[in-house]
Amino acid sequence: MSKYALFFLLPLCIISCIEKQYLKPLVPHHLIHANSAKTWILDEQIQNDTFIQPEWQQNKLTFTFFNDNKVVIQKYAQLGSQFGEKAFYSFSIHKERKDTNLVFYFENGEEWQFKLNSISYSEMQLEKQFQQNKDSVEFWNLISYQKPF
């Protein structure tokens, strides 16, 4: 009997010693690139309460994330071609807010910073962080690319 009590009490003691301040948020790498490459489509973009969306599906932006932290940003019509912008991306944890941030680094030195509001296998919601204009707000809703048939 004491052998079983030790088996149940030992994990309980170890878990109870962990304080919340030492826990860190998880960065969902596998959701964004599916352990290889995954394409996301910018389905909705809302900037300062204004809905922005291309008139044609072919003009929507796509983001193809690779597991080596590279991303290709193209229009839907150019998907799979050599056209488009190439960048690096990384995740980080904001020190004060404890938010997960997604940052794009372009070759010309430009950076796009986003707060990752939510992510699942089929949808990602981002909030664009502006450096110059803190009052400007932009929300992006990306959906994962589905096979067309």
BAFI-628041 format. One record per atom (N, C-alpha, C): residue number from 1; residue in one letter; atom name; y, z, x. Coordinates in Angstrom, 2 decimals. Example, Ala and Ser with C-alpha at 12.3 -4.5 7.8 and 13.67 -1.06 7.14 Angstrom:
+-----+-----+------+---------+---------+---------+
|   n | res | atom |   north |      up |    east |
+-----+-----+------+---------+---------+---------+
|   1 |   a |    N |   -5.69 |    7.80 |   13.19 |
|   1 |   a |   CA |   -4.50 |    7.80 |   12.30 |
|   1 |   a |    C |   -3.30 |    7.80 |   13.20 |
|   2 |   s |    N |   -2.25 |    7.08 |   12.85 |
|   2 |   s |   CA |   -1.06 |    7.14 |   13.67 |
|   2 |   s |    C |    0.03 |    7.87 |   12.90 |
+-----+-----+------+---------+---------+---------+
//
This chain:
+-----+-----+------+---------+---------+---------+
|   n | res | atom |   north |      up |    east |
+-----+-----+------+---------+---------+---------+
|   1 |   m |    N |   -1.20 |    0.00 |    0.81 |
|   1 |   m |   CA |    0.00 |    0.00 |    0.00 |
|   1 |   m |    C |    1.26 |    0.00 |    0.85 |
|   2 |   s |    N |    1.28 |    0.78 |    1.92 |
|   2 |   s |   CA |    2.47 |    0.86 |    2.77 |
|   2 |   s |    C |    2.70 |   -0.46 |    3.50 |
|   3 |   k |    N |    1.63 |   -1.19 |    3.75 |
|   3 |   k |   CA |    1.78 |   -2.50 |    4.39 |
|   3 |   k |    C |    2.55 |   -3.46 |    3.49 |
|   4 |   y |    N |    2.28 |   -3.45 |    2.19 |
|   4 |   y |   CA |    2.99 |   -4.31 |    1.24 |
|   4 |   y |    C |    4.43 |   -3.86 |    1.03 |
|   5 |   a |    N |    4.65 |   -2.56 |    1.03 |
|   5 |   a |   CA |    6.01 |   -2.03 |    0.88 |
|   5 |   a |    C |    6.88 |   -2.46 |    2.05 |
|   6 |   l |    N |    6.33 |   -2.44 |    3.26 |
|   6 |   l |   CA |    7.07 |   -2.88 |    4.44 |
|   6 |   l |    C |    7.39 |   -4.37 |    4.35 |
|   7 |   f |    N |    6.45 |   -5.15 |    3.82 |
|   7 |   f |   CA |    6.64 |   -6.59 |    3.67 |
|   7 |   f |    C |    7.82 |   -6.90 |    2.75 |
|   8 |   f |    N |    8.03 |   -6.13 |    1.70 |
|   8 |   f |   CA |    9.12 |   -6.35 |    0.76 |
|   8 |   f |    C |   10.41 |   -5.67 |    1.17 |
|   9 |   l |    N |   10.33 |   -4.53 |    1.81 |
|   9 |   l |   CA |   11.54 |   -3.79 |    2.17 |
|   9 |   l |    C |   12.24 |   -4.33 |    3.41 |
|  10 |   l |    N |   11.50 |   -4.85 |    4.36 |
|  10 |   l |   CA |   12.12 |   -5.35 |    5.59 |
|  10 |   l |    C |   13.09 |   -6.50 |    5.31 |
|  11 |   p |    N |   12.72 |   -7.55 |    4.56 |
|  11 |   p |   CA |   13.70 |   -8.61 |    4.26 |
|  11 |   p |    C |   14.90 |   -8.09 |    3.46 |
|  12 |   l |    N |   14.65 |   -7.15 |    2.58 |
|  12 |   l |   CA |   15.75 |   -6.58 |    1.80 |
|  12 |   l |    C |   16.75 |   -5.87 |    2.70 |
|  13 |   c |    N |   16.27 |   -5.15 |    3.69 |
|  13 |   c |   CA |   17.17 |   -4.46 |    4.63 |
|  13 |   c |    C |   17.96 |   -5.45 |    5.48 |
|  14 |   i |    N |   17.29 |   -6.51 |    5.90 |
|  14 |   i |   CA |   17.97 |   -7.51 |    6.73 |
|  14 |   i |    C |   19.06 |   -8.22 |    5.94 |
|  15 |   i |    N |   18.76 |   -8.62 |    4.72 |
|  15 |   i |   CA |   19.73 |   -9.32 |    3.89 |
|  15 |   i |    C |   20.90 |   -8.43 |    3.52 |
|  16 |   s |    N |   20.65 |   -7.19 |    3.27 |
|  16 |   s |   CA |   21.74 |   -6.29 |    2.86 |
|  16 |   s |    C |   22.72 |   -6.01 |    4.00 |
|  17 |   c |    N |   22.35 |   -6.30 |    5.23 |
|  17 |   c |   CA |   23.25 |   -6.07 |    6.37 |
|  17 |   c |    C |   24.23 |   -7.22 |    6.58 |
|  18 |   i |    N |   24.05 |   -8.33 |    5.91 |
|  18 |   i |   CA |   24.94 |   -9.47 |    6.07 |
|  18 |   i |    C |   26.17 |   -9.27 |    5.20 |
|  19 |   e |    N |   27.34 |   -9.32 |    5.81 |
|  19 |   e |   CA |   28.58 |   -9.18 |    5.05 |
|  19 |   e |    C |   29.12 |  -10.55 |    4.70 |
|  20 |   k |    N |   29.83 |  -10.63 |    3.59 |
|  20 |   k |   CA |   30.36 |  -11.89 |    3.11 |
|  20 |   k |    C |   31.32 |  -12.52 |    4.11 |
|  21 |   q |    N |   32.07 |  -11.73 |    4.86 |
|  21 |   q |   CA |   33.04 |  -12.27 |    5.80 |
|  21 |   q |    C |   32.39 |  -13.07 |    6.92 |
|  22 |   y |    N |   31.11 |  -12.88 |    7.15 |
|  22 |   y |   CA |   30.42 |  -13.62 |    8.20 |
|  22 |   y |    C |   29.78 |  -14.91 |    7.71 |
|  23 |   l |    N |   29.72 |  -15.09 |    6.40 |
|  23 |   l |   CA |   29.14 |  -16.30 |    5.86 |
|  23 |   l |    C |   30.14 |  -17.45 |    5.93 |
|  24 |   k |    N |   29.66 |  -18.62 |    6.27 |
|  24 |   k |   CA |   30.53 |  -19.80 |    6.37 |
|  24 |   k |    C |   30.07 |  -20.83 |    5.36 |
|  25 |   p |    N |   31.03 |  -21.61 |    4.81 |
|  25 |   p |   CA |   30.64 |  -22.67 |    3.88 |
|  25 |   p |    C |   29.82 |  -23.75 |    4.58 |
|  26 |   l |    N |   28.94 |  -24.36 |    3.85 |
|  26 |   l |   CA |   28.12 |  -25.43 |    4.41 |
|  26 |   l |    C |   28.86 |  -26.76 |    4.32 |
|  27 |   v |    N |   28.68 |  -27.57 |    5.33 |
|  27 |   v |   CA |   29.26 |  -28.90 |    5.34 |
|  27 |   v |    C |   28.16 |  -29.88 |    4.95 |
|  28 |   p |    N |   28.34 |  -30.62 |    3.85 |
|  28 |   p |   CA |   27.26 |  -31.44 |    3.28 |
|  28 |   p |    C |   27.11 |  -32.81 |    3.93 |
|  29 |   h |    N |   26.74 |  -32.85 |    5.19 |
|  29 |   h |   CA |   26.63 |  -34.13 |    5.90 |
|  29 |   h |    C |   25.64 |  -35.08 |    5.23 |
|  30 |   h |    N |   24.48 |  -34.59 |    4.84 |
|  30 |   h |   CA |   23.44 |  -35.47 |    4.30 |
|  30 |   h |    C |   23.84 |  -36.10 |    2.97 |
|  31 |   l |    N |   24.72 |  -35.45 |    2.21 |
|  31 |   l |   CA |   25.14 |  -36.04 |    0.94 |
|  31 |   l |    C |   26.05 |  -37.24 |    1.14 |
|  32 |   i |    N |   26.84 |  -37.23 |    2.19 |
|  32 |   i |   CA |   27.82 |  -38.30 |    2.38 |
|  32 |   i |    C |   27.20 |  -39.55 |    3.01 |
|  33 |   h |    N |   26.18 |  -39.38 |    3.86 |
|  33 |   h |   CA |   25.60 |  -40.57 |    4.50 |
|  33 |   h |    C |   24.11 |  -40.74 |    4.24 |
|  34 |   a |    N |   23.49 |  -39.85 |    3.46 |
|  34 |   a |   CA |   22.08 |  -39.96 |    3.08 |
|  34 |   a |    C |   21.16 |  -40.12 |    4.29 |
|  35 |   n |    N |   21.50 |  -39.47 |    5.40 |
|  35 |   n |   CA |   20.72 |  -39.47 |    6.64 |
|  35 |   n |    C |   20.59 |  -40.85 |    7.29 |
|  36 |   s |    N |   21.39 |  -41.80 |    6.90 |
|  36 |   s |   CA |   21.40 |  -43.13 |    7.50 |
|  36 |   s |    C |   22.76 |  -43.77 |    7.23 |
|  37 |   a |    N |   22.90 |  -44.41 |    6.07 |
|  37 |   a |   CA |   24.16 |  -45.03 |    5.66 |
|  37 |   a |    C |   24.23 |  -44.99 |    4.14 |
|  38 |   k |    N |   25.42 |  -44.75 |    3.64 |
|  38 |   k |   CA |   25.61 |  -44.70 |    2.19 |
|  38 |   k |    C |   26.99 |  -45.26 |    1.86 |
|  39 |   t |    N |   27.05 |  -46.04 |    0.78 |
|  39 |   t |   CA |   28.30 |  -46.66 |    0.35 |
|  39 |   t |    C |   28.81 |  -45.96 |   -0.89 |
|  40 |   w |    N |   30.10 |  -45.63 |   -0.85 |
|  40 |   w |   CA |   30.80 |  -45.00 |   -1.97 |
|  40 |   w |    C |   31.90 |  -45.94 |   -2.43 |
|  41 |   i |    N |   32.16 |  -45.97 |   -3.73 |
|  41 |   i |   CA |   33.19 |  -46.83 |   -4.32 |
|  41 |   i |    C |   34.30 |  -45.95 |   -4.86 |
|  42 |   l |    N |   35.54 |  -46.27 |   -4.51 |
|  42 |   l |   CA |   36.69 |  -45.54 |   -5.05 |
|  42 |   l |    C |   36.85 |  -45.95 |   -6.51 |
|  43 |   d |    N |   36.38 |  -45.10 |   -7.40 |
|  43 |   d |   CA |   36.35 |  -45.42 |   -8.83 |
|  43 |   d |    C |   37.66 |  -45.07 |   -9.52 |
|  44 |   e |    N |   38.26 |  -43.93 |   -9.16 |
|  44 |   e |   CA |   39.52 |  -43.49 |   -9.76 |
|  44 |   e |    C |   40.43 |  -42.94 |   -8.69 |
|  45 |   q |    N |   41.70 |  -43.23 |   -8.83 |
|  45 |   q |   CA |   42.72 |  -42.70 |   -7.92 |
|  45 |   q |    C |   43.90 |  -42.27 |   -8.78 |
|  46 |   i |    N |   44.28 |  -41.00 |   -8.67 |
|  46 |   i |   CA |   45.39 |  -40.46 |   -9.45 |
|  46 |   i |    C |   46.42 |  -39.93 |   -8.46 |
|  47 |   q |    N |   47.63 |  -40.49 |   -8.53 |
|  47 |   q |   CA |   48.70 |  -40.09 |   -7.62 |
|  47 |   q |    C |   49.89 |  -39.59 |   -8.45 |
|  48 |   n |    N |   50.20 |  -38.29 |   -8.30 |
|  48 |   n |   CA |   51.31 |  -37.67 |   -9.03 |
|  48 |   n |    C |   51.24 |  -37.99 |  -10.53 |
|  49 |   d |    N |   50.10 |  -37.74 |  -11.14 |
|  49 |   d |   CA |   49.85 |  -37.95 |  -12.57 |
|  49 |   d |    C |   49.85 |  -39.42 |  -12.99 |
|  50 |   t |    N |   49.79 |  -40.34 |  -12.05 |
|  50 |   t |   CA |   49.73 |  -41.78 |  -12.35 |
|  50 |   t |    C |   48.36 |  -42.30 |  -11.96 |
|  51 |   f |    N |   47.69 |  -42.94 |  -12.91 |
|  51 |   f |   CA |   46.36 |  -43.49 |  -12.68 |
|  51 |   f |    C |   46.50 |  -44.84 |  -11.98 |
|  52 |   i |    N |   45.88 |  -44.97 |  -10.81 |
|  52 |   i |   CA |   45.94 |  -46.21 |  -10.03 |
|  52 |   i |    C |   44.52 |  -46.77 |   -9.92 |
|  53 |   q |    N |   44.36 |  -48.01 |  -10.36 |
|  53 |   q |   CA |   43.05 |  -48.64 |  -10.26 |
|  53 |   q |    C |   43.25 |  -50.15 |  -10.18 |
|  54 |   p |    N |   42.53 |  -50.81 |   -9.28 |
|  54 |   p |   CA |   42.65 |  -52.28 |   -9.23 |
|  54 |   p |    C |   42.20 |  -52.91 |  -10.54 |
|  55 |   e |    N |   42.82 |  -54.03 |  -10.85 |
|  55 |   e |   CA |   42.50 |  -54.72 |  -12.10 |
|  55 |   e |    C |   41.09 |  -55.30 |  -12.06 |
|  56 |   w |    N |   40.65 |  -55.72 |  -10.89 |
|  56 |   w |   CA |   39.35 |  -56.36 |  -10.74 |
|  56 |   w |    C |   38.42 |  -55.46 |   -9.93 |
|  57 |   q |    N |   37.16 |  -55.43 |  -10.30 |
|  57 |   q |   CA |   36.14 |  -54.65 |   -9.59 |
|  57 |   q |    C |   36.07 |  -55.07 |   -8.12 |
|  58 |   q |    N |   36.25 |  -56.36 |   -7.85 |
|  58 |   q |   CA |   36.14 |  -56.87 |   -6.48 |
|  58 |   q |    C |   37.19 |  -56.28 |   -5.54 |
|  59 |   n |    N |   38.30 |  -55.77 |   -6.09 |
|  59 |   n |   CA |   39.37 |  -55.22 |   -5.26 |
|  59 |   n |    C |   39.27 |  -53.71 |   -5.04 |
|  60 |   k |    N |   38.26 |  -53.07 |   -5.62 |
|  60 |   k |   CA |   38.09 |  -51.63 |   -5.39 |
|  60 |   k |    C |   37.70 |  -51.39 |   -3.93 |
|  61 |   l |    N |   38.14 |  -50.26 |   -3.40 |
|  61 |   l |   CA |   37.78 |  -49.91 |   -2.03 |
|  61 |   l |    C |   36.39 |  -49.32 |   -1.98 |
|  62 |   t |    N |   35.66 |  -49.67 |   -0.93 |
|  62 |   t |   CA |   34.35 |  -49.06 |   -0.67 |
|  62 |   t |    C |   34.40 |  -48.36 |    0.69 |
|  63 |   f |    N |   33.63 |  -47.31 |    0.80 |
|  63 |   f |   CA |   33.52 |  -46.54 |    2.03 |
|  63 |   f |    C |   32.04 |  -46.46 |    2.38 |
|  64 |   t |    N |   31.66 |  -47.05 |    3.51 |
|  64 |   t |   CA |   30.28 |  -46.96 |    3.96 |
|  64 |   t |    C |   30.23 |  -45.97 |    5.11 |
|  65 |   f |    N |   29.61 |  -44.83 |    4.85 |
|  65 |   f |   CA |   29.50 |  -43.76 |    5.84 |
|  65 |   f |    C |   28.16 |  -43.89 |    6.57 |
|  66 |   f |    N |   28.20 |  -43.75 |    7.89 |
|  66 |   f |   CA |   27.00 |  -43.80 |    8.71 |
|  66 |   f |    C |   26.77 |  -42.42 |    9.31 |
|  67 |   n |    N |   25.52 |  -42.14 |    9.68 |
|  67 |   n |   CA |   25.19 |  -40.82 |   10.19 |
|  67 |   n |    C |   25.70 |  -40.57 |   11.62 |
|  68 |   d |    N |   26.31 |  -41.56 |   12.26 |
|  68 |   d |   CA |   26.91 |  -41.36 |   13.58 |
|  68 |   d |    C |   28.42 |  -41.11 |   13.46 |
|  69 |   n |    N |   28.88 |  -40.68 |   12.28 |
|  69 |   n |   CA |   30.28 |  -40.32 |   12.00 |
|  69 |   n |    C |   31.23 |  -41.52 |   12.05 |
|  70 |   k |    N |   30.72 |  -42.69 |   11.77 |
|  70 |   k |   CA |   31.56 |  -43.87 |   11.62 |
|  70 |   k |    C |   31.62 |  -44.24 |   10.15 |
|  71 |   v |    N |   32.74 |  -44.85 |    9.76 |
|  71 |   v |   CA |   32.91 |  -45.29 |    8.38 |
|  71 |   v |    C |   33.57 |  -46.66 |    8.39 |
|  72 |   v |    N |   33.17 |  -47.52 |    7.46 |
|  72 |   v |   CA |   33.80 |  -48.82 |    7.28 |
|  72 |   v |    C |   34.41 |  -48.83 |    5.89 |
|  73 |   i |    N |   35.70 |  -49.16 |    5.83 |
|  73 |   i |   CA |   36.44 |  -49.19 |    4.57 |
|  73 |   i |    C |   36.74 |  -50.65 |    4.26 |
|  74 |   q |    N |   36.22 |  -51.14 |    3.12 |
|  74 |   q |   CA |   36.35 |  -52.54 |    2.75 |
|  74 |   q |    C |   36.61 |  -52.66 |    1.26 |
|  75 |   k |    N |   37.09 |  -53.82 |    0.86 |
|  75 |   k |   CA |   37.13 |  -54.13 |   -0.56 |
|  75 |   k |    C |   35.71 |  -54.43 |   -1.01 |
|  76 |   y |    N |   35.46 |  -54.21 |   -2.29 |
|  76 |   y |   CA |   34.14 |  -54.43 |   -2.86 |
|  76 |   y |    C |   33.64 |  -55.85 |   -2.60 |
|  77 |   a |    N |   34.52 |  -56.82 |   -2.70 |
|  77 |   a |   CA |   34.15 |  -58.23 |   -2.49 |
|  77 |   a |    C |   33.74 |  -58.50 |   -1.04 |
|  78 |   q |    N |   34.18 |  -57.68 |   -0.09 |
|  78 |   q |   CA |   33.87 |  -57.87 |    1.33 |
|  78 |   q |    C |   32.69 |  -57.02 |    1.79 |
|  79 |   l |    N |   32.08 |  -56.30 |    0.89 |
|  79 |   l |   CA |   31.00 |  -55.37 |    1.24 |
|  79 |   l |    C |   29.90 |  -56.08 |    2.01 |
|  80 |   g |    N |   29.55 |  -55.54 |    3.16 |
|  80 |   g |   CA |   28.50 |  -56.11 |    4.00 |
|  80 |   g |    C |   28.99 |  -57.12 |    5.01 |
|  81 |   s |    N |   30.28 |  -57.46 |    4.97 |
|  81 |   s |   CA |   30.82 |  -58.42 |    5.93 |
|  81 |   s |    C |   31.43 |  -57.67 |    7.12 |
|  82 |   q |    N |   32.00 |  -58.42 |    8.04 |
|  82 |   q |   CA |   32.65 |  -57.83 |    9.21 |
|  82 |   q |    C |   34.09 |  -57.43 |    8.93 |
|  83 |   f |    N |   34.61 |  -57.76 |    7.74 |
|  83 |   f |   CA |   35.98 |  -57.44 |    7.40 |
|  83 |   f |    C |   36.09 |  -55.97 |    7.01 |
|  84 |   g |    N |   37.28 |  -55.44 |    7.17 |
|  84 |   g |   CA |   37.53 |  -54.05 |    6.77 |
|  84 |   g |    C |   37.98 |  -53.20 |    7.94 |
|  85 |   e |    N |   38.40 |  -52.00 |    7.62 |
|  85 |   e |   CA |   38.86 |  -51.07 |    8.64 |
|  85 |   e |    C |   37.71 |  -50.17 |    9.08 |
|  86 |   k |    N |   37.65 |  -49.93 |   10.37 |
|  86 |   k |   CA |   36.63 |  -49.05 |   10.92 |
|  86 |   k |    C |   37.31 |  -47.76 |   11.39 |
|  87 |   a |    N |   36.64 |  -46.65 |   11.18 |
|  87 |   a |   CA |   37.20 |  -45.36 |   11.56 |
|  87 |   a |    C |   36.07 |  -44.39 |   11.85 |
|  88 |   f |    N |   36.44 |  -43.25 |   12.37 |
|  88 |   f |   CA |   35.52 |  -42.13 |   12.54 |
|  88 |   f |    C |   35.87 |  -41.10 |   11.48 |
|  89 |   y |    N |   34.90 |  -40.32 |   11.09 |
|  89 |   y |   CA |   35.17 |  -39.23 |   10.13 |
|  89 |   y |    C |   34.54 |  -37.95 |   10.64 |
|  90 |   s |    N |   35.09 |  -36.84 |   10.18 |
|  90 |   s |   CA |   34.52 |  -35.54 |   10.52 |
|  90 |   s |    C |   34.79 |  -34.56 |    9.39 |
|  91 |   f |    N |   33.98 |  -33.55 |    9.34 |
|  91 |   f |   CA |   34.17 |  -32.44 |    8.42 |
|  91 |   f |    C |   34.71 |  -31.25 |    9.20 |
|  92 |   s |    N |   35.52 |  -30.45 |    8.54 |
|  92 |   s |   CA |   35.98 |  -29.21 |    9.14 |
|  92 |   s |    C |   36.19 |  -28.19 |    8.03 |
|  93 |   i |    N |   36.29 |  -26.95 |    8.42 |
|  93 |   i |   CA |   36.54 |  -25.86 |    7.47 |
|  93 |   i |    C |   37.96 |  -25.36 |    7.71 |
|  94 |   h |    N |   38.78 |  -25.38 |    6.67 |
|  94 |   h |   CA |   40.16 |  -24.90 |    6.78 |
|  94 |   h |    C |   40.12 |  -23.38 |    6.98 |
|  95 |   k |    N |   40.84 |  -22.90 |    7.98 |
|  95 |   k |   CA |   40.74 |  -21.49 |    8.37 |
|  95 |   k |    C |   41.24 |  -20.52 |    7.30 |
|  96 |   e |    N |   42.38 |  -20.84 |    6.68 |
|  96 |   e |   CA |   42.92 |  -19.90 |    5.69 |
|  96 |   e |    C |   42.26 |  -20.05 |    4.33 |
|  97 |   r |    N |   42.13 |  -21.28 |    3.84 |
|  97 |   r |   CA |   41.62 |  -21.52 |    2.49 |
|  97 |   r |    C |   40.11 |  -21.53 |    2.41 |
|  98 |   k |    N |   39.45 |  -21.69 |    3.54 |
|  98 |   k |   CA |   37.99 |  -21.79 |    3.61 |
|  98 |   k |    C |   37.46 |  -23.00 |    2.84 |
|  99 |   d |    N |   38.28 |  -24.06 |    2.79 |
|  99 |   d |   CA |   37.89 |  -25.31 |    2.14 |
|  99 |   d |    C |   37.19 |  -26.22 |    3.13 |
| 100 |   t |    N |   36.39 |  -27.12 |    2.60 |
| 100 |   t |   CA |   35.81 |  -28.16 |    3.43 |
| 100 |   t |    C |   36.76 |  -29.35 |    3.42 |
| 101 |   n |    N |   37.11 |  -29.83 |    4.60 |
| 101 |   n |   CA |   38.01 |  -30.97 |    4.75 |
| 101 |   n |    C |   37.25 |  -32.16 |    5.31 |
| 102 |   l |    N |   37.61 |  -33.34 |    4.84 |
| 102 |   l |   CA |   37.08 |  -34.59 |    5.35 |
| 102 |   l |    C |   38.25 |  -35.35 |    5.95 |
| 103 |   v |    N |   38.12 |  -35.73 |    7.23 |
| 103 |   v |   CA |   39.22 |  -36.39 |    7.94 |
| 103 |   v |    C |   38.74 |  -37.73 |    8.48 |
| 104 |   f |    N |   39.55 |  -38.78 |    8.25 |
| 104 |   f |   CA |   39.30 |  -40.10 |    8.81 |
| 104 |   f |    C |   40.24 |  -40.31 |   10.00 |
| 105 |   y |    N |   39.71 |  -40.79 |   11.12 |
| 105 |   y |   CA |   40.49 |  -41.07 |   12.32 |
| 105 |   y |    C |   40.41 |  -42.58 |   12.60 |
| 106 |   f |    N |   41.56 |  -43.26 |   12.48 |
| 106 |   f |   CA |   41.60 |  -44.70 |   12.70 |
| 106 |   f |    C |   41.98 |  -45.01 |   14.15 |
| 107 |   e |    N |   41.65 |  -46.23 |   14.59 |
| 107 |   e |   CA |   41.92 |  -46.64 |   15.96 |
| 107 |   e |    C |   43.41 |  -46.66 |   16.30 |
| 108 |   n |    N |   44.26 |  -46.89 |   15.29 |
| 108 |   n |   CA |   45.71 |  -46.95 |   15.53 |
| 108 |   n |    C |   46.35 |  -45.56 |   15.57 |
| 109 |   g |    N |   45.53 |  -44.49 |   15.48 |
| 109 |   g |   CA |   46.05 |  -43.13 |   15.54 |
| 109 |   g |    C |   46.32 |  -42.51 |   14.18 |
| 110 |   e |    N |   46.22 |  -43.31 |   13.13 |
| 110 |   e |   CA |   46.44 |  -42.79 |   11.78 |
| 110 |   e |    C |   45.29 |  -41.87 |   11.37 |
| 111 |   e |    N |   45.62 |  -40.84 |   10.59 |
| 111 |   e |   CA |   44.62 |  -39.92 |   10.06 |
| 111 |   e |    C |   44.79 |  -39.79 |    8.56 |
| 112 |   w |    N |   43.67 |  -39.77 |    7.85 |
| 112 |   w |   CA |   43.68 |  -39.44 |    6.43 |
| 112 |   w |    C |   42.95 |  -38.12 |    6.30 |
| 113 |   q |    N |   43.60 |  -37.14 |    5.69 |
| 113 |   q |   CA |   42.98 |  -35.83 |    5.50 |
| 113 |   q |    C |   42.76 |  -35.57 |    4.02 |
| 114 |   f |    N |   41.56 |  -35.12 |    3.69 |
| 114 |   f |   CA |   41.19 |  -34.84 |    2.32 |
| 114 |   f |    C |   40.57 |  -33.45 |    2.23 |
| 115 |   k |    N |   40.84 |  -32.79 |    1.12 |
| 115 |   k |   CA |   40.11 |  -31.59 |    0.75 |
| 115 |   k |    C |   38.94 |  -32.04 |   -0.11 |
| 116 |   l |    N |   37.74 |  -31.63 |    0.25 |
| 116 |   l |   CA |   36.55 |  -32.00 |   -0.49 |
| 116 |   l |    C |   36.39 |  -31.04 |   -1.66 |
| 117 |   n |    N |   36.77 |  -31.50 |   -2.86 |
| 117 |   n |   CA |   36.71 |  -30.64 |   -4.05 |
| 117 |   n |    C |   35.28 |  -30.47 |   -4.56 |
| 118 |   s |    N |   34.51 |  -31.56 |   -4.56 |
| 118 |   s |   CA |   33.11 |  -31.47 |   -4.96 |
| 118 |   s |    C |   32.36 |  -32.69 |   -4.45 |
| 119 |   i |    N |   31.05 |  -32.52 |   -4.30 |
| 119 |   i |   CA |   30.21 |  -33.63 |   -3.86 |
| 119 |   i |    C |   28.80 |  -33.43 |   -4.42 |
| 120 |   s |    N |   28.20 |  -34.53 |   -4.83 |
| 120 |   s |   CA |   26.80 |  -34.56 |   -5.23 |
| 120 |   s |    C |   26.23 |  -35.87 |   -4.70 |
| 121 |   y |    N |   24.98 |  -36.17 |   -5.03 |
| 121 |   y |   CA |   24.40 |  -37.43 |   -4.56 |
| 121 |   y |    C |   25.08 |  -38.65 |   -5.18 |
| 122 |   s |    N |   25.73 |  -38.47 |   -6.33 |
| 122 |   s |   CA |   26.28 |  -39.63 |   -7.03 |
| 122 |   s |    C |   27.80 |  -39.62 |   -7.17 |
| 123 |   e |    N |   28.47 |  -38.52 |   -6.87 |
| 123 |   e |   CA |   29.92 |  -38.45 |   -7.05 |
| 123 |   e |    C |   30.56 |  -37.55 |   -6.01 |
| 124 |   m |    N |   31.77 |  -37.95 |   -5.58 |
| 124 |   m |   CA |   32.53 |  -37.16 |   -4.61 |
| 124 |   m |    C |   33.98 |  -37.12 |   -5.08 |
| 125 |   q |    N |   34.56 |  -35.92 |   -5.12 |
| 125 |   q |   CA |   35.96 |  -35.77 |   -5.54 |
| 125 |   q |    C |   36.76 |  -35.23 |   -4.37 |
| 126 |   l |    N |   37.81 |  -35.99 |   -4.02 |
| 126 |   l |   CA |   38.65 |  -35.66 |   -2.87 |
| 126 |   l |    C |   40.08 |  -35.44 |   -3.32 |
| 127 |   e |    N |   40.79 |  -34.62 |   -2.58 |
| 127 |   e |   CA |   42.22 |  -34.39 |   -2.79 |
| 127 |   e |    C |   42.92 |  -34.72 |   -1.48 |
| 128 |   k |    N |   43.76 |  -35.74 |   -1.51 |
| 128 |   k |   CA |   44.42 |  -36.20 |   -0.28 |
| 128 |   k |    C |   45.48 |  -35.19 |    0.15 |
| 129 |   q |    N |   45.47 |  -34.85 |    1.43 |
| 129 |   q |   CA |   46.41 |  -33.91 |    2.02 |
| 129 |   q |    C |   47.48 |  -34.71 |    2.77 |
| 130 |   f |    N |   48.73 |  -34.58 |    2.34 |
| 130 |   f |   CA |   49.83 |  -35.31 |    2.98 |
| 130 |   f |    C |   50.52 |  -34.42 |    4.00 |
| 131 |   q |    N |   50.81 |  -34.98 |    5.16 |
| 131 |   q |   CA |   51.48 |  -34.22 |    6.22 |
| 131 |   q |    C |   52.98 |  -34.11 |    5.98 |
| 132 |   q |    N |   53.63 |  -35.22 |    5.60 |
| 132 |   q |   CA |   55.07 |  -35.23 |    5.45 |
| 132 |   q |    C |   55.52 |  -34.67 |    4.10 |
| 133 |   n |    N |   54.94 |  -35.14 |    3.02 |
| 133 |   n |   CA |   55.37 |  -34.78 |    1.68 |
| 133 |   n |    C |   54.34 |  -33.85 |    1.04 |
| 134 |   k |    N |   54.57 |  -32.55 |    1.15 |
| 134 |   k |   CA |   53.62 |  -31.56 |    0.63 |
| 134 |   k |    C |   53.58 |  -31.54 |   -0.90 |
| 135 |   d |    N |   54.63 |  -32.07 |   -1.57 |
| 135 |   d |   CA |   54.68 |  -32.07 |   -3.03 |
| 135 |   d |    C |   53.85 |  -33.21 |   -3.64 |
| 136 |   s |    N |   53.53 |  -34.21 |   -2.84 |
| 136 |   s |   CA |   52.76 |  -35.35 |   -3.34 |
| 136 |   s |    C |   51.30 |  -34.95 |   -3.46 |
| 137 |   v |    N |   50.68 |  -35.32 |   -4.58 |
| 137 |   v |   CA |   49.28 |  -34.99 |   -4.83 |
| 137 |   v |    C |   48.54 |  -36.28 |   -5.18 |
| 138 |   e |    N |   47.37 |  -36.43 |   -4.60 |
| 138 |   e |   CA |   46.56 |  -37.62 |   -4.87 |
| 138 |   e |    C |   45.10 |  -37.21 |   -4.94 |
| 139 |   f |    N |   44.43 |  -37.57 |   -6.03 |
| 139 |   f |   CA |   43.02 |  -37.27 |   -6.23 |
| 139 |   f |    C |   42.22 |  -38.56 |   -6.21 |
| 140 |   w |    N |   41.11 |  -38.54 |   -5.51 |
| 140 |   w |   CA |   40.23 |  -39.69 |   -5.44 |
| 140 |   w |    C |   38.87 |  -39.29 |   -5.99 |
| 141 |   n |    N |   38.31 |  -40.13 |   -6.84 |
| 141 |   n |   CA |   36.96 |  -39.93 |   -7.35 |
| 141 |   n |    C |   36.11 |  -41.11 |   -6.87 |
| 142 |   l |    N |   35.13 |  -40.81 |   -6.03 |
| 142 |   l |   CA |   34.24 |  -41.84 |   -5.50 |
| 142 |   l |    C |   32.87 |  -41.69 |   -6.14 |
| 143 |   i |    N |   32.25 |  -42.82 |   -6.42 |
| 143 |   i |   CA |   30.89 |  -42.83 |   -6.94 |
| 143 |   i |    C |   30.01 |  -43.58 |   -5.95 |
| 144 |   s |    N |   28.76 |  -43.18 |   -5.86 |
| 144 |   s |   CA |   27.86 |  -43.86 |   -4.92 |
| 144 |   s |    C |   27.50 |  -45.25 |   -5.45 |
| 145 |   y |    N |   27.33 |  -46.16 |   -4.54 |
| 145 |   y |   CA |   26.99 |  -47.54 |   -4.89 |
| 145 |   y |    C |   25.58 |  -47.57 |   -5.45 |
| 146 |   q |    N |   25.44 |  -48.22 |   -6.60 |
| 146 |   q |   CA |   24.14 |  -48.38 |   -7.24 |
| 146 |   q |    C |   23.69 |  -49.82 |   -7.12 |
| 147 |   k |    N |   22.43 |  -50.04 |   -7.00 |
| 147 |   k |   CA |   21.94 |  -51.42 |   -6.93 |
| 147 |   k |    C |   22.34 |  -52.17 |   -8.19 |
| 148 |   p |    N |   22.74 |  -53.43 |   -8.06 |
| 148 |   p |   CA |   23.33 |  -54.17 |   -9.18 |
| 148 |   p |    C |   22.32 |  -54.67 |  -10.21 |
| 149 |   f |    N |   21.07 |  -54.38 |  -10.06 |
| 149 |   f |   CA |   20.08 |  -54.88 |  -11.03 |
| 149 |   f |    C |   19.25 |  -53.74 |  -11.57 |
+-----+-----+------+---------+---------+---------+
//
